[in-house]
């Protein structure tokens, strides 16, 4: 059993079969071979010289009984080209990699947040792409070496370890030479090994807030109905907005959901992330499970866990092993990120550049981070200007959530499958296009879905420091201090 955990739920596309992966199913696609871990859900349909291969899963919120195969067949029959398929995909939330093969075409595209990760090799090698660079390197021929770029090495050694537990990479590179990360809103042409942006490609029309809320609530309810129809599910509830919004969306299927919270060592019974969801569930008469996650972790399990995923850290390992692996492997864990519906970053300065973006990620002294952010900015800003997309929201989407945000999902693959109901272009477009001049979109979502949930506080400040910070934000002082800090750090950076 322990051997099955190595690279669990991962895939590897190669030019020649890898004999060492003989326990994995292999699929021939044109001149390529697709090795698929036995626990990675896989669906394939073909017709008229075209083939679609789905690694993972997606849903149809309007037809909750539709299977992966149903949706794939409909996509294949209803869309004449790959680019038509891209447009049709935006309505289907999921966590997936989709391969599109035709006589002269071979493309790869992911879910909106790229939570089913893809790394690809730009050098002449037997390995083409796969779930993690660790997997590519292990089976590479010739052997892929680590990069010797001095600025990248400085980033890895002196900056990366100190932010977000060492899991916040910047840009689309890795520590391995010629191995890159496929970022959200981009697809990979496997014939040329080139990457192209596919979103945004149209102007988002402003939508009245009440209309956007109506569409979003119906969509989220449909998503929760679809996932609970297909899988046994569990859902963590905290004191935050996003998890509670998914609780609200699950109202009609609440008897099919296992609600819980993991009690990590930094939490007590009176911590907001335990006391508030406990009070909510008591009020709504929902069973609520508090998991004590601390306990010994099998050393072989830990070794495999750390080798499976790029940037893996043992921060949440006790929960993964003692909760998900031991007790809930057959469930799908529902969690969500709704920050794209809120203003996460402040408005950028008029002289927006890569350093400001790196500074927002808290890489205030890394030349490599600033250069990578500048590269992203130059590639992206023509699209945001043309289609009137908020550059900072797209930065949040692609550079924070697309890197740091995906690591936790990939880490959890060793034990459990995870799904984000917000993970679709449809709902992100609604959130970005909604007129928010009246009040917060989430307030109205709760009013529509489950208004009683508004009676409980969201993320109340826990410490004196948190209370002071909240007070400073209320009177506008925090933003002024932040701007002064940015100017000071910028001056220091460019004068060194």
N, C-alpha and C positions, 0 to 999 in steps of 0.2 A: 504493500500500500504506500509506503513512504516514497518509493521510486516514482509513483504516479504523481506526486506533488511537484516534481521537478518541472519547471516551466508550465505549470498547470494552466489550462485555458489559453494557451498561446499558440501561435502559428508561425511557420517559416516557409517562405517562397524561395525556391532554389532553381538553378539551371540543371543540376544533376542530383539524383536522389542521394540523400544522406543515409548511409547504412546504419549509423548509430541510432537513428530514430525509427527503427523497425517496428516498435510497438505503437507508433502513431499511424493512423490512417493517412494515406497519401492519395492525392487527386491530380491527374494530369490535366493541365490547362494549356493548350497549344504546345509550345516548346518548353514549358515550365512545369515544375512539380510543387504541389502545395502540401506540406506536412502539417497536420492538424492534431493538436493534443486531443485525446479521446474525450475529455470533459468540456471541450469548446463546442457549443451547439453550432451545427453546420447544416445549411439548407442550400440546395442547388436546383435551378430550373433552366431549361434551354429550349430554344425554338428558332427556326429559320436562321441557323448559323450563328446565333448569339447564346451566350451563357452568362447567367448571374449566379454568383456564389456569395451567400451571406454567412459571415462568421460572427455569431452572436444572435441578436434578436431585435425585432422592432414590433410596433403595434399600430393598429388602426383605431383611433379613438371614436370613429363613427360606426365602426363595425367591430365591437369588442370581442366577438367570437372568431375573428379572422386569425389564422395561423401564419407563421412565417412564410410557409409555402403559398398560401392564399395571396398574401400581399406581394410576394415576389412575382408570382404568375401575372397578377394584375399589372404590376410595374412593367414587366417585359412586354405584355400585349398592348399596353396603352401608350407606350412611349417609343417613338421611332428612333430616337438617338440618345446618346449618353447625356447630352445637355438637357434634353427634355426630362430624362430620368432624374437629374439633379433637382429640377423644379418640383417634380412629384414627390421626391423624398422628404421635402421640408415638413410635410404634415405628419410624418411618422417618427415619433420619439423612440429611442432605443439606445442600445450600446452595441455597436457593430462595426465591422469592416465589410464593405461590399465591393466585390470584384466584378467588373464588367468586361467580358471578352467577346470580341467579334473577329471577323476574318483579318482585319487590318488594325484592330483597336484592342487595347488592353489597359484599362484604367482601374484605379483603386480610390475609393472615397470612404469617409468615416461618418459617424454620428456628429451632430453639430458641435459638441464640445471636445470631440476626439478622445472620448474616455476609453474607447477600445483603441489603445495606442498602436502606432505604426512607426517603425524606424526603418530607414532604407540606406542602402550602400551605394555610393557614387563612384566607387572604383571598380575595376574589372575583377569580379569575384564570383564564386559559385553562389554565394548568398545574395539575394536580391533585396528582400525586405522581410520584416517579421515584427513580432509584438514588442521585443525589447532588444537593445543593443547587446546585452549580455548573451542572448541567444544567437544573434548574428556572429558575434566574435567567436563564440565557442565552436561553431561549425563552419567558420570562414575558411576558404581555400583560394588564394594564400591567406595566411593569418593576418587579421586586421590589427594594427598596432595602435597604441595610444598616441594622441597628438603631442607634438613637441612645441606647439605655439606658446611662447613665453607668457603672453597676456592671458591666454586661457588657463595656463598652469597657475598663474598668480590668482586668477579668479577662483579656481578649485581649492587652492591651499589657503588663501588669506581672506576670502569673502564668502563663498558658498556655505561653509560650515556654520556660519553664525546667524543665518536668517532662516526662519520657518523650518527649524530643525534640519537644515542642510538639504532641503528638498525643493528649493526654488531655483531652478535653472533659468537662464536668460537666453532667448533666441532659439534657433532651430538646430544648433550644433550639439555635439556630445563631446565627451573626453576622448572619443575614438576618432582616428583619422578617417575622413570621408564617410562617416556615419551620421546621418541627419534624422531629425524628428519631423514627421509630417504634422504641421500645425493646423488648428481648426480653420475651416473655410477654404481649404486648399485640397486639390486632388493630385494624385500621382499618375503620370503617364508611364506605364511600365515598359513601353517599347523604347522610349527615349530617356527614361529616368529623369524627366523634368517635372517640375511642380508648377501648378497654375492656380491662381485664386479664382474661386467660383462665387463667392459672396463677399460684399454686396454686388448685385448686378442690375438693380433697378432702384428708382427713387421710392422711398417709403412715404406713403401718403399719411398725413396726420389723421388720426382716428379719435373721435370724441371719447372721452374717458369712459363713459357709461357703456358705450358700444364695445370698447376694448375689454372691459371687465366682463361683460356678458359672454363674449367669444372665449376669453381665457378661462372663465369658470366652467363653461360647457366642455371645453377641451380637456382641462385637468380632470374633471369628473369622468370623462370618457377614457382617459389614460388609466386612471386608477381602476376603473371597471374592467378594462382590458387586461391589465397585469394580474389582478386578483382572479380573473377568470382562467388564466393560463397557469399561474404559479401559486404556491404557498408563499406568503410574503410576511416580512417583518419591517417595522418602521420605527426608527429612533425619534423620540420627541425631546426637544430641549426647551430652553426659554427663548430661543431665537425665532425670527419671523419665518424663515424658509421651512423649517421642519413643521412648524405649526400650520403653515399654509397647506402643506401636504396632508396633515391631519384633517384639515377642513375639507380638502378635496376628497378624502376617503370616507366622508360621512355616510354615503349610501352603501358602502361596502365594509363598514367598520367591524362587522362581525367576522370578517374574513382576514383581518389584519392582526398581527401580533405586535403590540405596542411595547416599547422598552426604552431603557437608557442604560448605557454602560457606566458603571461607577468606577472611574479611574481613581488613582491614588490621590490626586489633587482635589477630589470632590468629597464633600461630606453630605450627610442626609439633608442638611439645611441649605446646601448650595442651590442657587437659582435653577441650574440645569437639572436638578432632581426634584426640588420642592415644588416648582411651578408646574411641570408636566404631571407630577403626582396629584396635585390639587385639581388640575384640569380633568384628569381621568376620573378622579373621585366624583367630581361634579357631573360629568357626562356618563358615569357608570360604565366606564370602559376598563377592562383588565389592564393593569400596567405592571410591567416586569422590570425590576431593578437588578442588573447583573453585577455581581462583584467579580471584577475581571482579574484581580491580582492572583498570582499563583505561579508555580513553576512552569516553564516552557521547555518541552523536549528539545535537547540540544541539536539533534539531527534536523528537526523541523525548523529551528531557528537558522541553521546553516543554509538550508534550501531556501527559506524565506528571503534571506539577505542576498542570495545569489540569483534569485528569479527576476528581480526588478531593478532597473537603473534608479539610483538614489534611494533605494530602500533603507529605512531606518527602523529600529526596534521600538519606536515610540508607542505604536498601537499594537505591538506584537502580542501582549498578554490578552487583549480583547479578541484578536484574530484567532489565537490558539484556544484560549479557555472558553470563549463564547461561541464564535462562529464555527470553528473547526470541530470542536467536541460536540456541539449541541444543535447547530442549525445549518449544516451543510446543504440540505435540500431546499432551503428557502432562498428567495431573492430579497436582498436587503434594499429597501427603498430609502434613498436620501436625495436631497436636492439643493441646487444652488440657484437662487433667484436674484442675485445681486445685479444682474443686467437690467432688472426692473427698477433699480434704485440708483441714485448718484453715489457711486462708490468713491470715485476720485473727484477732487475739485476741478473747476474749470482751468484749463491749461493757460500758461502765459502766452503772450502774443509771439514771443520768440521761441516757440516750442521746438525742442531738439531732443536728441537721444539722451542727453544727460538728465533732463527733467524726468523723462520716463524711467530711467534707471534709478533716479532719486525716489520716485514714487514707489518703486520696488524695494527701497531702502538700501540699494547698492550705491552709497554716496561717494565711494572712493575707488570704485573698480572701473578702469579704463575699458576692459573687455565688455562689461555690462553696458556701458554707455555706447560703445561701438555697435553692439548687437541691437540695442534699442534704436539707434540711429538708422541702422540698416532696415529694420522693420518699418520705421516711420517713413522713410523715403519710398519704400515699396507700397505702403498702405495709403498714404495721404491723398494721392490722386483719386482713389476710389471713394474715400470718405467725403472729399470735396464734391465730386461728381454726383454722388448719391445722397448727400446731406446726412451722413451718419456721424454720430458723436464719436470723435477719435478716441476719447478716453474710455468710453464704454467698449469700443472694439479692442482697445489695449487691454482692458480688464479681461475680456472674453478670451483673447488669443494668447496674450503673454503671461497672464497670471493663472487664469483657470486652465488654459491649454497646456501649461507646464506643471506648476505646483499642484493644481487642482486634480490632475489625472493620476498622480502618483499613488494616492490612497486607494483608488479603485484598483489599480494594477497590483498593489501589495495584497489586497484582499482576495485576489483571484485564487490564491493557494487554498482558501477555505470556503469562500462563498461568492456568489454572483451579486453584483450591485447595479442598481438602476436609478437614474435621475429623471423623474417625469418632466422636468423642465428642459430636457436635452433635445430640443428641436428648434429649427429655424422659425417655425410657425409662431410659437409663443414668444420667442425673442423678438421677432418682428412686431408683434402686438405690443410688447412692452416698450420697445424703442419708438414706436409710432404714436403711442397714446399721448394725448394732451394731458399733462399733469399739472396744469395751472390751478386746478381746484384743490385736490388733495392727493395723498399717496394712493397709488393703484392697489397696493396690498390692503389698505384699509377697506376699500370697496370690495375687494375679493373676499375678505372675511365676512363683510356684510351680506354678500350673496351666498356664500357657502355655509358658514356656521357662525353667526354673529356673537354667540356666547363666548367665543374664544377671544374677543376683544376686551373682555372684562378682566383678563389677567395681564400683568405687565410683561413687556418684552425686554429681555436682556437688562434687568436692573443693575446699576453699578454695585459691584460687590465689595470693593475696597475703598478706602479714603481717597486713594489716587484716582480711581475710576470716578468717584463723585466729583472731585475737583475738575477732572477733564470734562465731564458732562456739563458742569456749571460754566466752564470757560467756553464751551461750544454754544451754550444758550445765550451768552452775552456777546458772542462774536470775537472774543479775545483769542480763542484757540487758533482760528484761521490766520489772524495777524501774526501770532508767534510762529506759526508754521511757515508763513511766507518769509519772515525774517530769517528763520533757520535755513530755508532753501537758498536765499541769497548769500548767506555766509558760507554754506557748504559749496555752492557753485564757485564762489570766489576762491576758496581753498583748493578746489579741484583743478581749476584752470591755471592757477598760479604755481602749482607744484610741478 
